[in-house]
Amino acid sequence: MLRICSFFGIVISMYWNEGAHQVPHFHARYGDAEASVAFDGTLIEGALPARSARFVLEWTLLHQAELERNWELARARQPLDQIDPLT
């Protein structure tokens, strides 16, 4: 899993190759909580505390184009770009 961003204690990562989910997504981790999130902000699997989930949704909606680019890079096994944090 490659870390592409972190903010407010939340770590955003993508895997190079993951067969469990075919929909483009990333992983958000806050403490012991983790969730897989689609680029439209839909929760695929897992859970986050409510406040962290709101931050992740806001960040996702701001960075959809960069997430899509990183997804293509990850599928091509290329280095991923860092994405600006939520401030």
DAMOBEL-V796230 format. One line per field, one symbol per residue. phi: phi as a letter, one per 20 degrees, with the letter a starting at -180 (. if undefined). psi: psi as a letter, one per 40 degrees, with the letter a starting at -180 (. if undefined). A space follows every 50 residues. Layout:
BEGIN
phi=???
psi=???
END
This chain:
BEGIN
phi=.dfdabalneddccefbcefcefgacddccmeebbecffenffebnbcgg fffffffgfgffcgfffffffffffeldgeefdgffc
psi=hhheiiifehhhiiidhhedhehhiihhhhbeiiihhieeehhdiaiiid ddddddddddddfddddddddddddefiiiiihiih.
END
